[in-house]
Amino acid sequence: MDLTTIYLGLTLRTPLVPSASPPSEEIDNIKRMEDAGASAVVLFAIPRTAGWIAQWEEMLLYAEQKIARPRQLYLGHGQRDYVPIKERRPLKADSTGARRAIRAIALSAAAGVVRNKEAD
């Protein structure tokens, strides 16, 4: 069966054109879509381009704008202090505050703030 079609001036072997989505971010997934019958794929970055251009235009046109959207470039965290496990002091049984939390829940229940659903 001939499924050839013309889409945006392009002749495609089938009318299957997957939209931009997380699978279209990786070339291996795009190859799988082609193997499954897709003739073209809307690349993931194309819908974002309008937003990127709008942000760039805002930065150029509005010098008084003090807050710009930051680039999402994660550089990692700074240096963190680390104590080897053998050098750490042992935790006390109540160091997590579990007893205080249980007592607060009990007091709240006694005051009617917290109810036991099974008892209702």
Buried (B, 14 or more C-beta within 10 A) or exposed (E): EEEEBEEEEEEBEBBBBBEBEEBBEEEEBBEEBBEEEBBBBEEBEEEEEEEEEEEEEEEEEEEEEEEEEEEEEEEEEEEEEEEEEEEEEEEEEEEEEEEEEEEEEEEEEEEEEEEEEEEE
